[in-house]
Amino acid sequence: MMFKYILTVACCVLIFYCTGQEVNEQYIRDHYDKREEYITMRDGKRLFTAIYTPKDKSESYPILLNRTPYTVAPYGIDKYKAYLGNFPEMSKKGYIFVYQDVRGKWMSEGVFEDIRPTATPQNGYKIDESTDTYDTIDWLVKNIPNNNKKVGMYGISYPGFYATVGLVKSHPALKAVSPQAPVTDWFIGDDFHHGGALFLMDAFRFMYTFDAPRPQPITNLHGPKGFQLPGKDYTKFFMAHPTLRELKSKYLSHTVKFWDDLAKHDTRDTFWVSRTITEHLTGVKPAVMVVGGLFDAEDTYGAFETYRQIEQRNPKSNNTLVMGPWYHGGWSRATGESLGDIKFDQPTSTYYQEEIELPFFDFYLKGKGTFNPAEATIFVTGSNTWKKFTQWPPRETMDLTLYLRANGEISMHKANAAEKAIQYMSDPAKPVPFQEGIITERTREYMLADQRFVTNRPDVLVFQTAPLEEDMTLTGPVLADLQVAMTGTDADFIVKLIDVYPDTTTAVSPRNDKTVMQGYQMLVRGEVLRGKFRSDFAKPIPLTPNAKTTVNVNLPDIAHTFKKGHRIMIQVQHTWFPLVDRNPNKFMNIYEAKAEDFIPNTHTLYVDGDKSSSIKVKVLK
């Protein structure tokens, strides 16, 4: 999450180059007039807004609105951004660009609230982010000269949440919205929690800065300072401060609100439900294009879930999905030709910008060109091709079950053998790392990085197929159906789906020609589920020691081709540190755990029998 904050602010000062004339601060200064306004909301609070209008007044222009908690910097009518819009080329396309500090952040008035609940008759709220969006758009179309009365919204990550919010009881002038990697559900699958488990490293670093109190409006030049790691190793740091209570008392006394909320609401109670924007996505009227990255470390879930909920709640809506092989925001921040050691053989971000996003806004806001997208435009990694589908997940699939065997194999056929049990121990005092080497940062590349560094650990179970005899493309959701038992009353379950390269591969890493790709274990998807939430995120239940139990781990959707000669690998483990906080292996509120509460767990995974552990996937025909 801290990575998200740094990237977003950094984008305000980076200089980019486009085809033709260079786009930089001088270009923006030469072609745009800037004004700064305080726009008054219905409750009297004023939100700071920066407005860039084209100097060319020969035509009217639509408005592109970006609402953000990450600052609209630079401040001052004589200070200009390095580019406008979602990526530099947008600066030259004829829009009025508007940036707004959301309520309670930076130069805006009011009190900030994380993922502010949507106002309903039941909760009694009078204002929310959707009313602020409505009031802002209403002022813009009435007060900005030379606008064509059409507004679009976009945003990546937290600004993606604010774009989604704009769909709720939307202003009539709002015609096109693109939530991109949108924050969606902070308990089930985005940012702070996955499967009810706390994403420790991201949550701690992000909240250390983001949730710091702001007694009065401030500019980015006076913003809070980020966490300074003592030493260079996050694993050592978090092991030296083993409890969440200790982290709070030693490092978060200056910024308590949302961390305290996390501790108070350790189940998916009404606090979390009220902050889940997808619960309110009915009556959607603007055209919507949801965008996300298949290797987004923060909001992969949010992109798929936002699209899915709009479809389910608005069957006649104009709603499409685009997913590419990108890290968080990579479609606007890089060419998208590769990520880490994996090549994609083409500039996927450039294709998206030129062929999808620009035509989307031009068509709905200017009435220019044509825009006839597929329902879902998805980049399939492995085969490295863009695919267009009439629905997502695709209907042209067949269900396949991958059965885990006691000998470490994966079979595509159910075994007739007697049930067998694999026993092993997981010790929270010796957690499995989530990425290789000394962890000085949570890298964005861990989402597809080589997993060979944990293959030989006794607390990581490894299963793989024989070399595939033909290409196999998996699209859509992945479900791990685990049959388990353990000695404790709780545990985390981490399942990883991996593409194993053959020893004969000619692939090379784009970043290092010394990287050995033969036998490379590319992470395609990994996810965690906190065991006590196996039945209901709102009603945790303990595991009964030594009793056979079904635990289903839902992994976010994938789109990947396992090439002929490659193997499909599954890894099962119970710690993923310090990405995920450690489970004490006891049924309890982990925010209240003491160091002595963390105990080893002896696990049993049942395989081979009639009701054995398996992975359910969908194969594209």
C-alpha positions as CSV (number, residue, x, y, z in Angstrom):
1,M,0.0,0.0,0.0
2,M,2.9,2.4,0.7
3,F,4.1,1.5,-2.8
4,K,0.7,2.6,-4.1
5,Y,1.0,6.0,-2.3
6,I,4.5,6.7,-3.6
7,L,3.7,5.7,-7.2
8,T,0.6,7.9,-7.2
9,V,2.3,11.0,-5.9
10,A,5.4,10.4,-8.1
11,C,3.2,10.4,-11.2
12,C,2.6,14.1,-10.5
13,V,6.2,15.0,-11.2
14,L,7.5,12.5,-13.7
15,I,8.2,13.7,-17.3
16,F,7.1,11.5,-20.2
17,Y,7.6,11.6,-23.9
18,C,4.9,10.9,-26.5
19,T,4.9,10.6,-30.3
20,G,5.4,14.0,-31.8
21,Q,5.7,16.9,-29.5
22,E,7.2,16.3,-26.1
23,V,4.7,16.4,-23.2
24,N,6.1,17.9,-20.1
25,E,5.4,20.8,-17.8
26,Q,6.2,23.4,-20.4
27,Y,3.9,21.7,-22.9
28,I,1.0,21.9,-20.4
29,R,1.8,25.5,-19.6
30,D,1.8,26.4,-23.3
31,H,-1.5,24.7,-24.0
32,Y,-3.6,25.0,-20.9
33,D,-4.9,27.6,-18.5
34,K,-5.0,26.6,-14.9
35,R,-7.3,27.8,-12.1
36,E,-7.9,26.6,-8.6
37,E,-11.3,26.6,-6.9
38,Y,-13.0,25.6,-3.7
39,I,-16.2,23.9,-4.7
40,T,-18.9,24.0,-2.0
41,M,-20.6,20.7,-1.1
42,R,-24.3,20.5,0.0
43,D,-23.2,20.5,3.7
44,G,-21.1,23.6,3.3
45,K,-17.6,21.9,3.2
46,R,-15.3,23.1,0.4
47,L,-13.2,20.8,-1.7
48,F,-10.0,22.0,-3.3
49,T,-10.1,21.5,-7.1
50,A,-7.5,22.2,-9.8
51,I,-8.9,22.8,-13.3
52,Y,-6.9,22.8,-16.5
53,T,-8.7,24.1,-19.6
54,P,-7.3,24.2,-23.2
55,K,-6.2,27.6,-24.4
56,D,-7.7,26.8,-27.8
57,K,-11.3,28.0,-27.5
58,S,-12.4,27.1,-31.0
59,E,-14.5,24.2,-29.7
60,S,-16.2,23.0,-26.5
61,Y,-14.6,20.2,-24.5
62,P,-15.7,17.4,-22.2
63,I,-14.5,17.2,-18.6
64,L,-12.3,14.4,-17.3
65,L,-12.5,14.3,-13.5
66,N,-10.1,12.6,-11.1
67,R,-10.9,12.6,-7.4
68,T,-8.0,11.5,-5.2
69,P,-6.8,11.2,-1.6
70,Y,-3.2,11.4,-2.9
71,T,-2.9,15.2,-3.6
72,V,-3.7,17.2,-6.7
73,A,-0.2,18.7,-6.6
74,P,1.4,20.9,-7.6
75,Y,-0.5,23.7,-5.8
76,G,-0.5,27.2,-7.1
77,I,-2.0,28.6,-10.4
78,D,1.6,29.1,-11.6
79,K,2.5,25.5,-11.0
80,Y,1.6,22.9,-13.7
81,K,1.6,19.1,-13.9
82,A,4.0,17.3,-16.1
83,Y,1.1,15.7,-18.0
84,L,-2.7,15.6,-17.8
85,G,-5.0,12.6,-17.7
86,N,-4.2,8.9,-17.1
87,F,-1.1,8.9,-19.4
88,P,0.8,11.6,-21.3
89,E,-0.8,11.2,-24.7
90,M,-4.2,12.2,-23.1
91,S,-2.7,15.7,-22.7
92,K,-3.0,16.3,-26.4
93,K,-6.5,15.0,-27.0
94,G,-8.7,17.9,-26.2
95,Y,-10.2,17.6,-22.7
96,I,-10.8,19.8,-19.7
97,F,-8.8,18.0,-16.9
98,V,-10.1,18.4,-13.3
99,Y,-8.4,17.1,-10.2
100,Q,-9.9,17.2,-6.7
101,D,-8.6,16.5,-3.2
102,V,-11.3,14.4,-1.6
103,R,-13.0,15.6,1.6
104,G,-10.5,15.8,4.5
105,K,-7.4,15.3,2.5
106,W,-4.6,17.8,1.6
107,M,-6.2,21.2,0.8
108,S,-9.9,20.2,1.1
109,E,-12.0,20.9,4.1
110,G,-13.8,18.4,6.2
111,V,-12.8,15.1,7.9
112,F,-11.5,12.2,5.9
113,E,-12.9,8.8,6.3
114,D,-11.4,5.7,4.6
115,I,-13.7,4.2,2.0
116,R,-16.4,6.3,3.4
117,P,-19.8,4.4,3.8
118,T,-22.5,5.1,1.2
119,A,-25.3,7.2,2.6
120,T,-28.5,5.1,3.1
121,P,-31.7,5.6,5.1
122,Q,-30.6,2.8,7.3
123,N,-27.2,4.4,8.4
124,G,-28.5,8.0,8.5
125,Y,-25.5,9.5,6.6
126,K,-26.5,12.7,4.7
127,I,-23.3,13.0,2.6
128,D,-20.9,10.5,1.1
129,E,-18.4,10.3,-1.7
130,S,-21.2,10.0,-4.3
131,T,-22.9,13.2,-3.1
132,D,-19.6,15.0,-3.2
133,T,-19.0,13.7,-6.7
134,Y,-22.5,14.8,-7.8
135,D,-22.1,18.3,-6.3
136,T,-18.7,18.6,-7.9
137,I,-19.9,17.7,-11.4
138,D,-22.9,20.0,-11.0
139,W,-20.6,22.9,-10.3
140,L,-18.2,22.0,-13.1
141,V,-20.7,21.9,-15.9
142,K,-22.3,25.2,-14.7
143,N,-19.1,27.1,-14.1
144,I,-16.4,26.1,-16.5
145,P,-16.6,28.0,-19.7
146,N,-16.5,26.1,-23.0
147,N,-17.4,22.7,-21.6
148,N,-19.8,20.4,-23.6
149,K,-21.8,19.3,-20.6
150,K,-20.4,15.8,-20.7
151,V,-18.1,14.4,-17.9
152,G,-16.0,11.3,-17.6
153,M,-14.2,9.9,-14.5
154,Y,-11.2,7.7,-14.2
155,G,-8.9,6.7,-11.4
156,I,-6.4,4.0,-10.4
157,S,-6.4,2.3,-7.0
158,Y,-8.0,4.5,-4.4
159,P,-9.0,7.0,-7.1
160,G,-10.5,4.0,-8.8
161,F,-12.8,3.6,-5.7
162,Y,-13.8,7.3,-6.2
163,A,-14.6,6.6,-9.8
164,T,-16.8,3.6,-8.9
165,V,-18.5,5.8,-6.3
166,G,-19.5,8.2,-9.1
167,L,-21.8,5.5,-10.5
168,V,-24.0,5.6,-7.4
169,K,-27.0,7.9,-8.1
170,S,-24.8,9.5,-10.8
171,H,-25.1,13.1,-12.1
172,P,-26.9,13.2,-15.5
173,A,-23.8,14.8,-17.1
174,L,-21.6,11.8,-16.1
175,K,-21.4,9.7,-19.3
176,A,-18.3,7.5,-19.0
177,V,-16.5,6.0,-16.0
178,S,-13.4,3.9,-15.8
179,P,-12.6,2.4,-12.4
180,Q,-9.1,1.0,-12.7
181,A,-7.7,-1.4,-10.1
182,P,-10.4,0.0,-7.9
183,V,-10.3,-0.4,-4.1
184,T,-13.4,-2.6,-3.6
185,D,-13.5,-4.9,-0.6
186,W,-10.9,-4.4,2.1
187,F,-11.8,-7.6,4.0
188,I,-12.1,-10.2,1.3
189,G,-9.7,-9.4,-1.4
190,D,-8.1,-6.0,-1.7
191,D,-5.1,-4.3,-0.1
192,F,-5.4,-4.7,3.7
193,H,-7.0,-8.2,3.8
194,H,-7.1,-11.2,1.6
195,G,-9.4,-14.0,2.7
196,G,-9.8,-12.3,6.1
197,A,-6.0,-12.4,6.7
198,L,-4.2,-9.1,7.3
199,F,-1.7,-8.1,4.6
200,L,0.7,-7.0,7.3
201,M,3.5,-5.3,5.3
202,D,1.3,-3.2,3.1
203,A,-1.2,-2.2,5.8
204,F,1.5,-1.2,8.3
205,R,3.6,0.9,5.9
206,F,0.6,2.5,4.2
207,M,-1.3,3.5,7.4
208,Y,1.8,4.8,9.0
209,T,1.7,7.7,6.6
210,F,-1.8,7.8,5.0
211,D,-3.7,7.7,8.3
212,A,-1.6,10.4,10.0
213,P,-3.8,13.1,11.4
214,R,-4.3,16.3,9.4
215,P,-5.5,19.1,11.8
216,Q,-5.8,21.6,8.9
217,P,-5.5,21.7,5.1
218,I,-1.9,21.1,4.0
219,T,0.0,20.9,0.6
220,N,2.0,17.9,-0.5
221,L,5.2,19.8,0.6
222,H,4.1,19.5,4.3
223,G,2.7,16.0,4.1
224,P,3.6,13.2,6.6
225,K,6.9,11.3,6.3
226,G,7.0,7.6,5.4
227,F,8.1,4.8,7.7
228,Q,11.9,4.5,8.1
229,L,12.8,0.8,8.5
230,P,15.4,0.2,11.2
231,G,18.0,-1.8,9.3
232,K,17.3,-3.2,5.8
233,D,15.2,-6.4,6.5
234,Y,11.5,-6.4,6.9
235,T,11.4,-10.0,8.0
236,K,13.7,-9.3,10.9
237,F,11.7,-6.2,11.8
238,F,8.4,-7.9,12.0
239,M,9.8,-11.0,13.7
240,A,11.3,-8.6,16.3
241,H,7.9,-7.1,16.8
242,P,5.8,-10.3,16.7
243,T,2.4,-9.0,17.7
244,L,0.0,-6.5,16.2
245,R,-0.4,-4.9,19.6
246,E,3.3,-4.2,19.8
247,L,3.4,-2.6,16.4
248,K,0.6,-0.3,17.4
249,S,2.1,0.8,20.6
250,K,5.6,1.3,19.3
251,Y,5.0,2.7,15.8
252,L,1.4,3.7,15.3
253,S,0.6,5.9,18.3
254,H,0.6,8.9,16.0
255,T,-1.9,7.4,13.6
256,V,-4.5,5.3,15.3
257,K,-7.9,5.6,13.7
258,F,-8.0,3.1,10.9
259,W,-5.5,0.7,12.5
260,D,-7.8,0.8,15.6
261,D,-10.7,0.1,13.3
262,L,-8.9,-3.0,11.9
263,A,-8.5,-4.3,15.5
264,K,-12.1,-3.5,16.4
265,H,-13.6,-5.2,13.3
266,D,-11.7,-8.4,12.8
267,T,-14.6,-10.0,11.1
268,R,-16.6,-8.8,8.1
269,D,-19.2,-7.0,10.2
270,T,-21.4,-4.0,9.3
271,F,-18.4,-1.8,9.4
272,W,-16.9,-3.5,6.4
273,V,-20.1,-4.2,4.5
274,S,-21.0,-0.5,4.7
275,R,-17.7,0.3,3.1
276,T,-18.0,-2.2,0.3
277,I,-19.1,0.0,-2.7
278,T,-20.3,-3.0,-4.8
279,E,-23.2,-3.4,-2.4
280,H,-24.6,-0.1,-3.9
281,L,-23.9,-0.5,-7.6
282,T,-27.5,-0.6,-8.8
283,G,-29.1,1.8,-11.4
284,V,-25.8,2.3,-13.2
285,K,-26.3,4.7,-16.1
286,P,-23.0,5.8,-17.5
287,A,-20.9,3.6,-19.8
288,V,-18.3,1.7,-17.6
289,M,-15.0,0.2,-18.5
290,V,-13.3,-1.6,-15.6
291,V,-9.6,-2.0,-16.0
292,G,-7.1,-4.1,-14.0
293,G,-3.8,-6.0,-13.9
294,L,-3.5,-9.8,-13.8
295,F,-0.4,-9.3,-11.7
296,D,-1.6,-6.4,-9.5
297,A,-0.4,-7.0,-6.0
298,E,-3.1,-4.8,-4.5
299,D,-6.4,-4.8,-6.3
300,T,-6.7,-7.7,-8.8
301,Y,-9.8,-8.8,-6.9
302,G,-11.3,-5.3,-7.0
303,A,-11.2,-5.1,-10.8
304,F,-12.9,-8.5,-11.3
305,E,-15.4,-8.0,-8.5
306,T,-16.4,-4.5,-9.6
307,Y,-17.1,-5.7,-13.1
308,R,-19.0,-8.8,-11.8
309,Q,-21.2,-6.9,-9.5
310,I,-22.2,-4.3,-12.1
311,E,-23.1,-7.1,-14.4
312,Q,-25.2,-9.0,-11.8
313,R,-27.0,-5.9,-10.5
314,N,-27.4,-4.1,-13.9
315,P,-27.9,-6.7,-16.6
316,K,-28.7,-4.1,-19.2
317,S,-25.8,-1.8,-18.3
318,N,-23.1,-0.8,-20.8
319,N,-20.2,-2.4,-18.8
320,T,-17.0,-3.9,-20.1
321,L,-13.8,-5.4,-18.7
322,V,-10.1,-5.0,-19.7
323,M,-7.4,-7.1,-17.9
324,G,-3.8,-7.0,-19.0
325,P,-0.5,-8.5,-17.8
326,W,0.2,-5.5,-15.6
327,Y,1.3,-4.6,-12.1
328,H,-0.7,-2.0,-10.1
329,G,-1.4,0.8,-12.6
330,G,1.1,-0.6,-15.1
331,W,-1.2,0.2,-18.0
332,S,-0.5,3.9,-17.5
333,R,3.1,3.8,-16.1
334,A,5.0,1.5,-18.4
335,T,5.0,0.0,-21.9
336,G,3.8,-3.3,-20.6
337,E,6.3,-5.4,-22.7
338,S,7.4,-7.4,-19.7
339,L,7.3,-7.7,-15.9
340,G,10.1,-9.1,-13.8
341,D,11.5,-12.1,-15.7
342,I,8.5,-12.6,-17.9
343,K,8.1,-11.3,-21.4
344,F,4.8,-10.5,-23.0
345,D,6.2,-9.9,-26.6
346,Q,4.4,-6.6,-27.2
347,P,3.8,-3.2,-25.7
348,T,0.5,-4.1,-24.0
349,S,0.1,-0.8,-22.3
350,T,0.5,1.2,-25.5
351,Y,-2.1,-1.0,-27.2
352,Y,-4.5,-0.4,-24.3
353,Q,-4.0,3.4,-24.2
354,E,-4.3,3.9,-28.0
355,E,-6.9,1.2,-28.9
356,I,-9.1,1.1,-25.8
357,E,-9.0,3.9,-23.3
358,L,-8.7,6.9,-25.6
359,P,-11.4,5.6,-28.0
360,F,-13.6,4.9,-24.9
361,F,-13.6,8.5,-23.7
362,D,-13.6,10.0,-27.2
363,F,-16.7,8.1,-28.2
364,Y,-18.8,8.7,-25.1
365,L,-17.7,12.2,-24.3
366,K,-17.1,13.7,-27.8
367,G,-19.1,11.4,-30.1
368,K,-16.0,10.9,-32.1
369,G,-14.9,7.6,-33.7
370,T,-16.2,4.2,-33.0
371,F,-16.0,2.1,-29.9
372,N,-17.3,-1.5,-30.2
373,P,-15.3,-3.4,-27.5
374,A,-15.7,-7.0,-26.6
375,E,-17.5,-7.6,-23.3
376,A,-14.1,-8.7,-21.9
377,T,-10.8,-7.9,-23.5
378,I,-8.2,-10.1,-21.8
379,F,-4.5,-10.6,-22.3
380,V,-3.7,-14.3,-22.0
381,T,-0.2,-14.7,-20.6
382,G,1.9,-17.7,-21.6
383,S,0.6,-17.5,-25.2
384,N,0.9,-13.7,-25.0
385,T,-2.2,-12.9,-27.0
386,W,-5.2,-10.5,-26.5
387,K,-8.5,-12.4,-26.5
388,K,-11.9,-11.0,-26.8
389,F,-14.8,-12.7,-25.0
390,T,-18.6,-12.2,-25.1
391,Q,-18.7,-12.7,-21.3
392,W,-16.4,-13.1,-18.4
393,P,-15.6,-15.8,-17.3
394,P,-15.8,-17.1,-20.9
395,R,-18.6,-19.4,-21.7
396,E,-16.3,-21.4,-24.0
397,T,-14.7,-23.4,-21.2
398,M,-14.8,-26.8,-19.7
399,D,-14.4,-27.7,-16.1
400,L,-11.3,-29.6,-15.1
401,T,-10.3,-31.0,-11.7
402,L,-6.7,-31.4,-10.8
403,Y,-6.3,-34.1,-8.2
404,L,-3.4,-34.0,-5.7
405,R,-1.6,-37.2,-5.2
406,A,0.5,-38.5,-2.3
407,N,3.6,-39.0,-4.6
408,G,3.6,-35.3,-5.4
409,E,1.9,-35.7,-8.8
410,I,-1.2,-33.9,-10.1
411,S,-3.6,-36.1,-12.0
412,M,-6.5,-35.1,-14.2
413,H,-8.3,-38.3,-13.2
414,K,-9.8,-39.3,-9.8
415,A,-7.8,-42.0,-8.1
416,N,-9.3,-45.3,-7.2
417,A,-6.7,-45.8,-4.4
418,A,-7.5,-45.6,-0.7
419,E,-7.3,-42.3,1.0
420,K,-3.8,-41.2,2.0
421,A,-2.7,-38.5,4.4
422,I,0.4,-36.2,4.1
423,Q,1.5,-34.9,7.5
424,Y,3.8,-31.9,8.0
425,M,4.4,-29.1,10.4
426,S,4.0,-25.3,10.0
427,D,5.8,-23.2,12.7
428,P,4.9,-19.4,12.9
429,A,8.4,-18.9,14.4
430,K,9.9,-20.1,11.0
431,P,7.5,-18.6,8.5
432,V,7.7,-19.2,4.7
433,P,8.9,-15.9,3.0
434,F,6.7,-14.5,0.2
435,Q,9.7,-13.4,-2.0
436,E,13.3,-14.4,-2.3
437,G,16.3,-12.8,-0.6
438,I,16.4,-10.1,2.0
439,I,13.1,-8.3,2.0
440,T,13.8,-4.6,1.8
441,E,10.6,-3.9,-0.1
442,R,7.4,-5.6,-1.2
443,T,8.2,-5.8,-4.9
444,R,5.5,-5.6,-7.5
445,E,7.2,-8.5,-9.3
446,Y,6.5,-11.1,-6.5
447,M,3.1,-11.7,-8.2
448,L,4.8,-13.7,-11.0
449,A,8.2,-14.4,-9.5
450,D,10.1,-17.7,-9.5
451,Q,9.0,-19.9,-6.6
452,R,12.0,-22.3,-6.6
453,F,13.3,-20.6,-3.4
454,V,10.7,-22.4,-1.3
455,T,10.2,-25.7,-3.2
456,N,12.4,-27.7,-0.8
457,R,11.0,-26.4,2.5
458,P,9.3,-29.2,4.5
459,D,6.4,-26.9,5.3
460,V,5.6,-26.3,1.6
461,L,3.8,-29.1,-0.2
462,V,4.5,-29.3,-3.9
463,F,2.5,-31.1,-6.6
464,Q,2.9,-31.0,-10.3
465,T,1.7,-32.6,-13.5
466,A,3.7,-34.5,-16.1
467,P,4.9,-32.2,-19.0
468,L,1.8,-31.2,-20.9
469,E,1.3,-32.8,-24.3
470,E,-0.4,-29.7,-25.7
471,D,-1.1,-26.1,-24.7
472,M,-3.7,-25.6,-22.0
473,T,-5.3,-22.2,-21.4
474,L,-7.0,-21.6,-18.1
475,T,-9.4,-18.7,-17.8
476,G,-11.6,-17.5,-14.9
477,P,-11.8,-18.5,-11.3
478,V,-9.6,-21.1,-9.5
479,L,-10.9,-23.0,-6.5
480,A,-8.7,-25.1,-4.2
481,D,-10.8,-27.8,-2.5
482,L,-8.6,-28.9,0.4
483,Q,-9.4,-31.8,2.7
484,V,-7.4,-31.1,5.9
485,A,-7.0,-31.7,9.6
486,M,-4.7,-30.0,12.1
487,T,-3.8,-30.0,15.7
488,G,-4.7,-26.3,16.2
489,T,-8.0,-24.5,16.1
490,D,-7.1,-22.1,13.3
491,A,-4.6,-21.8,10.4
492,D,-4.0,-19.9,7.2
493,F,-4.1,-21.7,3.9
494,I,-2.0,-20.3,1.0
495,V,-2.4,-21.9,-2.4
496,K,-0.2,-21.1,-5.4
497,L,-0.8,-22.0,-9.0
498,I,2.5,-22.1,-10.9
499,D,3.8,-22.6,-14.4
500,V,6.9,-24.7,-14.5
501,Y,9.2,-24.1,-17.5
502,P,10.8,-27.1,-19.1
503,D,14.6,-27.7,-19.1
504,T,14.6,-27.2,-22.8
505,T,13.1,-23.7,-22.8
506,T,14.8,-21.0,-24.8
507,A,13.1,-18.2,-22.8
508,V,15.3,-15.5,-21.4
509,S,14.7,-12.9,-18.7
510,P,14.2,-9.4,-20.1
511,R,16.1,-7.9,-17.1
512,N,19.0,-10.3,-16.6
513,D,20.6,-12.6,-19.1
514,K,22.0,-14.6,-16.2
515,T,18.6,-15.7,-14.9
516,V,18.1,-19.4,-15.4
517,M,14.7,-19.9,-17.0
518,Q,15.1,-23.7,-17.3
519,G,12.9,-25.1,-14.5
520,Y,11.6,-21.6,-13.7
521,Q,8.5,-21.7,-11.5
522,M,6.4,-18.7,-12.5
523,L,3.7,-17.8,-10.0
524,V,0.5,-17.4,-11.9
525,R,-1.8,-16.8,-8.9
526,G,-1.5,-17.1,-5.2
527,E,-4.1,-16.4,-2.4
528,V,-4.6,-16.9,1.3
529,L,-7.7,-17.8,3.3
530,R,-7.8,-17.5,7.1
531,G,-9.2,-20.9,8.2
532,K,-11.8,-19.6,10.7
533,F,-13.5,-17.8,7.8
534,R,-13.9,-20.9,5.6
535,S,-17.7,-20.8,5.9
536,D,-18.5,-17.2,6.5
537,F,-16.4,-14.0,6.7
538,A,-18.8,-12.6,9.2
539,K,-19.0,-15.6,11.5
540,P,-15.7,-17.2,12.2
541,I,-15.7,-20.7,13.6
542,P,-12.8,-22.7,15.1
543,L,-11.3,-25.8,13.5
544,T,-11.8,-28.9,15.5
545,P,-8.4,-30.4,16.3
546,N,-7.6,-33.5,14.3
547,A,-11.0,-33.6,12.6
548,K,-11.1,-33.8,8.8
549,T,-12.5,-30.5,7.4
550,T,-13.1,-29.0,4.0
551,V,-11.4,-25.7,3.3
552,N,-12.1,-24.0,0.0
553,V,-9.7,-21.3,-1.1
554,N,-10.9,-19.0,-3.9
555,L,-8.2,-17.5,-6.0
556,P,-8.8,-14.4,-8.2
557,D,-9.5,-15.1,-11.9
558,I,-6.6,-16.0,-14.2
559,A,-5.9,-16.0,-17.9
560,H,-2.8,-18.0,-18.7
561,T,-1.7,-20.6,-21.2
562,F,0.5,-23.4,-19.9
563,K,2.5,-24.2,-23.0
564,K,3.2,-27.7,-24.3
565,G,6.1,-29.2,-22.4
566,H,5.4,-27.0,-19.3
567,R,4.0,-28.4,-16.1
568,I,1.2,-27.2,-13.8
569,M,2.4,-26.9,-10.2
570,I,0.4,-26.4,-7.0
571,Q,2.1,-25.3,-3.8
572,V,0.2,-25.4,-0.4
573,Q,1.6,-23.7,2.7
574,H,0.4,-21.9,5.8
575,T,2.6,-18.8,6.2
576,W,3.5,-16.1,3.6
577,F,5.7,-13.7,5.6
578,P,5.8,-10.8,6.1
579,L,3.3,-10.2,3.4
580,V,0.6,-11.8,5.6
581,D,0.5,-11.5,9.3
582,R,1.2,-14.8,11.1
583,N,-1.7,-16.9,12.4
584,P,-1.1,-18.0,16.0
585,N,-2.9,-21.3,15.0
586,K,-5.4,-20.6,17.7
587,F,-9.0,-19.4,17.3
588,M,-8.8,-15.8,18.6
589,N,-8.7,-12.1,17.7
590,I,-5.1,-11.9,16.4
591,Y,-5.0,-8.2,17.2
592,E,-5.0,-9.3,20.8
593,A,-2.5,-12.1,20.5
594,K,0.6,-12.2,22.7
595,A,4.0,-13.6,21.6
596,E,3.4,-16.8,23.6
597,D,0.1,-17.5,21.7
598,F,2.0,-18.4,18.5
599,I,2.4,-22.2,18.4
600,P,3.3,-24.8,15.7
601,N,0.5,-26.6,13.9
602,T,0.8,-30.2,12.6
603,H,-1.2,-30.4,9.4
604,T,-2.7,-33.3,7.5
605,L,-3.7,-33.0,3.8
606,Y,-5.8,-35.8,2.5
607,V,-5.2,-37.1,-1.0
608,D,-5.8,-40.0,-3.4
609,G,-9.1,-41.1,-1.9
610,D,-12.7,-40.6,-3.2
611,K,-12.9,-37.3,-1.3
612,S,-9.4,-35.9,-1.7
613,S,-7.8,-32.5,-2.2
614,S,-8.1,-31.0,-5.6
615,I,-7.9,-27.8,-7.6
616,K,-10.8,-26.8,-9.9
617,V,-10.1,-24.8,-13.0
618,K,-11.7,-23.8,-16.3
619,V,-10.0,-24.8,-19.5
620,L,-10.6,-22.6,-22.6
621,K,-11.9,-24.8,-25.5
